[in-house]
Amino acid sequence: MASAGVLTIIIIALFILANAVRILREYERGVIFRLGRLIGGKGPGLILLIPIVDRMVRVSLRVVTMDVPAQDVITRDNVSVKVNAVVYFRVMDANKAIVAVEDFLYATSMISQTTLRSVLGQVELDDLLTNREEINRKLQHIIDDQTEPWGIKVSVVEVKNVDLPENMQRAIARQAEAERERRAKVIHADGEYQASEKLAAAAEIIGRTPVGIQLRFLQTLTEVATEKNSTTIFPVPIDLFTPFVKKLTKESEQGK
């Protein structure tokens, strides 16, 4: 009987010790309730509790990465898209995270989803695709304001994927192709304009000296002769024969 009583006492002592001692890691905090009343947070390290009287809730202070499920959003220009995001946050005040809200993880997820739909519904599709950084900052600011009373700090919100309808994808592809063609035509027209300016300047310079025109003509003939053609037909300007005509005219006059 005595040994049974000692064994019972040992078991009870171990049970009390197991419920009285808690060890918290460096990134953990313990929110202590004594008879239902909050007495504060403790940790990290060894924590001693009063069995049956005290109850502890563990809270992690590490950054939590939360995926926001894809939301159906209608943008301001009436385009239906699916958008998902990721939210980075951490608990700054463990007491508020446990007392102020029932489940801070679920609450943060819900406020992130509703804020995502609300904010993206106020922007146009072009801004959603090109002005992502400003939208991310706006989302982070709004969600952080909502979660601050819960002792939660939202540090980063990033829009991940924007799924467009198939017809909108084709329209954007056509728009991009048209933009590339426009740029190509502008570049080509600019090149033609610059070339015409250079040709006009060259023609003005060559036109000042008739010999220059003849030299340019001979150079052109040389370039044509390099081609492997059996027959080459080219016009001969009358100016090339003017010196010979003048010489023959002069000799005929002297002979008379």
DOVO-90652 format. One record per residue (C-alpha): chain; residue number from 0; x, y, z. Coordinates in Angstrom, 3 decimals, padded with zeros to 6 digits, always signed. Layout:
ATOM   mol   seq         xx         yy         zz
ATOM     A   NUM          X          Y          Z
...
% end
This chain:
ATOM   mol   seq         xx         yy         zz
ATOM     A     0   +000.000   +000.000   +000.000
ATOM     A     1   +002.808   +002.369   +000.907
ATOM     A     2   +004.585   +001.808   -002.396
ATOM     A     3   +001.329   +002.418   -004.283
ATOM     A     4   +000.832   +005.680   -002.409
ATOM     A     5   +004.375   +006.812   -003.174
ATOM     A     6   +003.905   +005.928   -006.819
ATOM     A     7   +000.686   +007.943   -006.935
ATOM     A     8   +002.393   +010.930   -005.368
ATOM     A     9   +005.241   +010.692   -007.869
ATOM     A    10   +002.798   +010.551   -010.791
ATOM     A    11   +000.893   +013.548   -009.468
ATOM     A    12   +004.152   +015.445   -008.937
ATOM     A    13   +005.283   +014.689   -012.484
ATOM     A    14   +001.920   +015.786   -013.858
ATOM     A    15   +002.085   +019.059   -011.938
ATOM     A    16   +005.693   +019.624   -012.995
ATOM     A    17   +004.842   +018.941   -016.647
ATOM     A    18   +002.032   +021.474   -016.513
ATOM     A    19   +004.069   +024.024   -014.574
ATOM     A    20   +007.194   +024.172   -016.741
ATOM     A    21   +007.280   +025.576   -020.246
ATOM     A    22   +010.282   +026.266   -022.470
ATOM     A    23   +009.919   +028.947   -025.138
ATOM     A    24   +012.265   +029.383   -028.082
ATOM     A    25   +013.905   +032.682   -028.952
ATOM     A    26   +011.236   +033.568   -031.509
ATOM     A    27   +008.315   +032.563   -029.246
ATOM     A    28   +006.366   +034.416   -026.599
ATOM     A    29   +003.872   +033.037   -024.097
ATOM     A    30   +000.653   +034.922   -023.322
ATOM     A    31   -000.342   +033.935   -019.754
ATOM     A    32   -003.930   +033.841   -018.480
ATOM     A    33   -004.506   +033.336   -014.750
ATOM     A    34   -008.035   +032.253   -013.974
ATOM     A    35   -009.061   +033.768   -017.296
ATOM     A    36   -007.409   +037.132   -016.721
ATOM     A    37   -004.477   +038.301   -018.819
ATOM     A    38   -001.353   +038.757   -016.724
ATOM     A    39   +001.027   +039.480   -019.630
ATOM     A    40   +003.513   +037.856   -021.965
ATOM     A    41   +006.659   +035.978   -021.009
ATOM     A    42   +009.619   +034.405   -022.743
ATOM     A    43   +011.833   +033.278   -024.226
ATOM     A    44   +013.404   +030.652   -021.971
ATOM     A    45   +012.044   +028.751   -018.989
ATOM     A    46   +008.533   +029.690   -017.869
ATOM     A    47   +006.928   +028.502   -014.613
ATOM     A    48   +003.158   +028.281   -014.415
ATOM     A    49   +000.730   +027.542   -011.645
ATOM     A    50   -000.941   +024.273   -012.621
ATOM     A    51   -004.687   +024.434   -013.287
ATOM     A    52   -004.663   +028.160   -012.484
ATOM     A    53   -002.491   +029.423   -015.369
ATOM     A    54   -002.933   +028.826   -019.086
ATOM     A    55   -000.356   +029.818   -021.701
ATOM     A    56   -000.813   +030.485   -025.430
ATOM     A    57   +002.279   +030.298   -027.625
ATOM     A    58   +002.779   +033.012   -030.231
ATOM     A    59   +005.501   +033.015   -032.898
ATOM     A    60   +007.178   +036.339   -033.668
ATOM     A    61   +008.691   +035.200   -036.954
ATOM     A    62   +007.661   +036.689   -040.289
ATOM     A    63   +004.687   +034.841   -041.757
ATOM     A    64   +004.366   +034.415   -045.528
ATOM     A    65   +000.699   +034.187   -046.459
ATOM     A    66   -000.664   +033.449   -049.932
ATOM     A    67   -003.800   +035.393   -050.778
ATOM     A    68   -006.030   +033.161   -052.957
ATOM     A    69   -006.871   +034.347   -056.469
ATOM     A    70   -009.656   +036.930   -056.393
ATOM     A    71   -012.089   +037.792   -059.177
ATOM     A    72   -011.651   +041.520   -059.751
ATOM     A    73   -013.394   +043.875   -062.163
ATOM     A    74   -011.093   +046.803   -062.889
ATOM     A    75   -012.270   +050.376   -063.329
ATOM     A    76   -012.335   +049.945   -067.120
ATOM     A    77   -014.635   +046.875   -066.750
ATOM     A    78   -012.086   +044.119   -067.388
ATOM     A    79   -012.572   +040.903   -065.399
ATOM     A    80   -009.272   +039.455   -064.120
ATOM     A    81   -008.077   +036.962   -061.521
ATOM     A    82   -005.398   +038.320   -059.190
ATOM     A    83   -003.531   +036.694   -056.324
ATOM     A    84   -000.974   +038.139   -053.953
ATOM     A    85   +001.394   +037.339   -051.102
ATOM     A    86   +001.505   +039.118   -047.735
ATOM     A    87   +004.470   +039.248   -045.347
ATOM     A    88   +003.647   +040.117   -041.737
ATOM     A    89   +004.716   +039.414   -038.163
ATOM     A    90   +003.292   +039.699   -034.669
ATOM     A    91   +004.649   +042.754   -032.860
ATOM     A    92   +002.461   +042.536   -029.739
ATOM     A    93   +001.631   +038.983   -028.669
ATOM     A    94   -000.931   +040.101   -026.103
ATOM     A    95   -003.011   +042.015   -028.667
ATOM     A    96   -002.704   +039.220   -031.243
ATOM     A    97   -004.382   +036.808   -028.798
ATOM     A    98   -006.804   +039.083   -026.956
ATOM     A    99   -007.892   +041.584   -029.646
ATOM     A   100   -008.829   +039.060   -032.345
ATOM     A   101   -009.989   +035.450   -032.268
ATOM     A   102   -007.625   +034.103   -034.941
ATOM     A   103   -005.128   +036.664   -036.212
ATOM     A   104   -003.958   +034.441   -039.106
ATOM     A   105   -007.485   +033.975   -040.449
ATOM     A   106   -008.380   +037.623   -039.834
ATOM     A   107   -005.277   +038.846   -041.681
ATOM     A   108   -006.066   +036.562   -044.614
ATOM     A   109   -009.648   +037.838   -044.850
ATOM     A   110   -008.703   +041.526   -044.648
ATOM     A   111   -006.033   +040.934   -047.318
ATOM     A   112   -008.563   +039.379   -049.706
ATOM     A   113   -011.161   +042.113   -049.293
ATOM     A   114   -008.552   +044.873   -049.588
ATOM     A   115   -007.135   +043.276   -052.744
ATOM     A   116   -010.545   +043.282   -054.424
ATOM     A   117   -011.359   +046.794   -053.245
ATOM     A   118   -008.101   +048.451   -054.314
ATOM     A   119   -007.719   +046.693   -057.675
ATOM     A   120   -011.324   +047.498   -058.525
ATOM     A   121   -010.368   +051.192   -058.476
ATOM     A   122   -007.501   +050.966   -060.983
ATOM     A   123   -007.439   +050.417   -064.727
ATOM     A   124   -005.927   +047.363   -066.364
ATOM     A   125   -002.951   +049.260   -067.795
ATOM     A   126   -002.044   +050.553   -064.326
ATOM     A   127   -002.390   +047.058   -062.873
ATOM     A   128   +000.060   +045.691   -065.442
ATOM     A   129   +002.589   +048.541   -065.462
ATOM     A   130   +002.303   +050.378   -062.149
ATOM     A   131   +002.635   +047.372   -059.845
ATOM     A   132   +004.932   +048.966   -057.249
ATOM     A   133   +002.564   +051.795   -056.380
ATOM     A   134   -000.353   +049.353   -056.058
ATOM     A   135   +001.728   +047.143   -053.750
ATOM     A   136   +002.539   +050.105   -051.510
ATOM     A   137   -001.119   +051.115   -051.354
ATOM     A   138   -002.184   +047.580   -050.439
ATOM     A   139   +000.482   +047.338   -047.739
ATOM     A   140   -000.542   +050.663   -046.204
ATOM     A   141   -004.260   +049.807   -046.068
ATOM     A   142   -003.811   +046.271   -044.699
ATOM     A   143   -001.274   +047.442   -042.134
ATOM     A   144   -003.696   +050.092   -040.848
ATOM     A   145   -006.396   +047.439   -040.435
ATOM     A   146   -004.167   +044.943   -038.590
ATOM     A   147   -002.344   +047.419   -036.341
ATOM     A   148   -004.971   +047.152   -033.513
ATOM     A   149   -004.275   +043.397   -033.494
ATOM     A   150   -000.556   +043.929   -032.831
ATOM     A   151   +000.395   +042.812   -036.341
ATOM     A   152   +002.794   +044.624   -038.674
ATOM     A   153   +002.374   +044.061   -042.420
ATOM     A   154   +005.741   +044.738   -044.036
ATOM     A   155   +005.274   +043.755   -047.697
ATOM     A   156   +002.369   +043.027   -050.034
ATOM     A   157   +003.131   +041.815   -053.557
ATOM     A   158   +000.676   +041.190   -056.389
ATOM     A   159   +001.868   +037.902   -057.908
ATOM     A   160   -000.141   +036.926   -060.969
ATOM     A   161   -002.736   +038.683   -063.087
ATOM     A   162   -004.722   +036.197   -065.188
ATOM     A   163   -006.360   +037.921   -068.162
ATOM     A   164   -009.218   +036.567   -070.297
ATOM     A   165   -008.080   +035.001   -073.571
ATOM     A   166   -009.688   +037.709   -075.727
ATOM     A   167   -007.931   +040.402   -073.686
ATOM     A   168   -004.589   +038.636   -074.118
ATOM     A   169   -005.065   +038.665   -077.892
ATOM     A   170   -006.020   +042.347   -077.807
ATOM     A   171   -002.907   +043.229   -075.802
ATOM     A   172   -000.750   +041.206   -078.219
ATOM     A   173   -002.228   +043.092   -081.181
ATOM     A   174   -001.684   +046.388   -079.415
ATOM     A   175   +001.954   +045.536   -078.727
ATOM     A   176   +002.486   +044.486   -082.361
ATOM     A   177   +000.913   +047.723   -083.610
ATOM     A   178   +003.141   +049.725   -081.289
ATOM     A   179   +006.259   +047.964   -082.615
ATOM     A   180   +005.183   +048.631   -086.214
ATOM     A   181   +004.583   +052.287   -085.404
ATOM     A   182   +008.058   +052.617   -083.922
ATOM     A   183   +009.605   +050.878   -086.946
ATOM     A   184   +007.828   +053.243   -089.343
ATOM     A   185   +008.894   +056.289   -087.341
ATOM     A   186   +012.512   +055.118   -087.302
ATOM     A   187   +012.406   +054.394   -091.051
ATOM     A   188   +010.865   +057.801   -091.817
ATOM     A   189   +013.448   +059.526   -089.643
ATOM     A   190   +016.228   +057.703   -091.498
ATOM     A   191   +014.779   +058.725   -094.868
ATOM     A   192   +014.558   +062.330   -093.715
ATOM     A   193   +018.167   +062.379   -092.549
ATOM     A   194   +019.304   +060.697   -095.778
ATOM     A   195   +017.441   +063.276   -097.883
ATOM     A   196   +019.137   +066.091   -095.967
ATOM     A   197   +022.546   +064.553   -096.610
ATOM     A   198   +021.776   +063.984   -100.302
ATOM     A   199   +020.561   +067.563   -100.706
ATOM     A   200   +023.745   +068.865   -099.093
ATOM     A   201   +025.895   +066.598   -101.282
ATOM     A   202   +024.041   +067.662   -104.433
ATOM     A   203   +024.557   +071.316   -103.552
ATOM     A   204   +028.289   +070.814   -103.082
ATOM     A   205   +028.715   +068.729   -106.265
ATOM     A   206   +026.600   +071.190   -108.261
ATOM     A   207   +029.120   +073.966   -107.613
ATOM     A   208   +031.809   +072.161   -109.675
ATOM     A   209   +030.849   +070.457   -112.987
ATOM     A   210   +034.028   +068.363   -112.821
ATOM     A   211   +032.768   +066.929   -109.541
ATOM     A   212   +029.633   +065.694   -111.274
ATOM     A   213   +031.717   +063.968   -113.924
ATOM     A   214   +033.949   +062.343   -111.308
ATOM     A   215   +030.897   +061.100   -109.458
ATOM     A   216   +029.508   +059.697   -112.699
ATOM     A   217   +032.755   +057.852   -113.421
ATOM     A   218   +032.776   +056.450   -109.885
ATOM     A   219   +029.271   +055.145   -110.432
ATOM     A   220   +030.403   +053.467   -113.645
ATOM     A   221   +033.225   +051.794   -111.747
ATOM     A   222   +030.785   +050.430   -109.176
ATOM     A   223   +028.477   +049.138   -111.903
ATOM     A   224   +031.388   +047.461   -113.704
ATOM     A   225   +032.171   +045.362   -110.646
ATOM     A   226   +028.866   +043.510   -111.088
ATOM     A   227   +029.055   +040.288   -113.093
ATOM     A   228   +026.806   +041.369   -115.939
ATOM     A   229   +027.456   +040.535   -119.567
ATOM     A   230   +025.949   +043.786   -120.844
ATOM     A   231   +025.689   +047.109   -119.072
ATOM     A   232   +023.624   +049.949   -120.491
ATOM     A   233   +024.014   +053.346   -118.916
ATOM     A   234   +023.177   +056.893   -120.031
ATOM     A   235   +026.023   +059.236   -120.890
ATOM     A   236   +025.448   +062.878   -119.985
ATOM     A   237   +026.038   +065.341   -122.787
ATOM     A   238   +028.255   +067.362   -120.500
ATOM     A   239   +031.025   +064.808   -120.989
ATOM     A   240   +031.195   +065.642   -124.704
ATOM     A   241   +031.059   +069.425   -124.299
ATOM     A   242   +034.891   +069.906   -124.250
ATOM     A   243   +035.252   +067.813   -127.413
ATOM     A   244   +032.472   +069.708   -129.167
ATOM     A   245   +034.056   +073.023   -128.251
ATOM     A   246   +037.438   +071.847   -129.512
ATOM     A   247   +036.046   +070.661   -132.835
ATOM     A   248   +034.111   +073.904   -133.259
ATOM     A   249   +037.231   +075.929   -132.571
ATOM     A   250   +039.331   +073.921   -135.033
ATOM     A   251   +036.689   +074.242   -137.742
ATOM     A   252   +036.584   +078.000   -137.286
ATOM     A   253   +040.379   +078.240   -137.500
ATOM     A   254   +040.373   +076.119   -140.674
ATOM     A   255   +038.031   +078.545   -142.356
% end
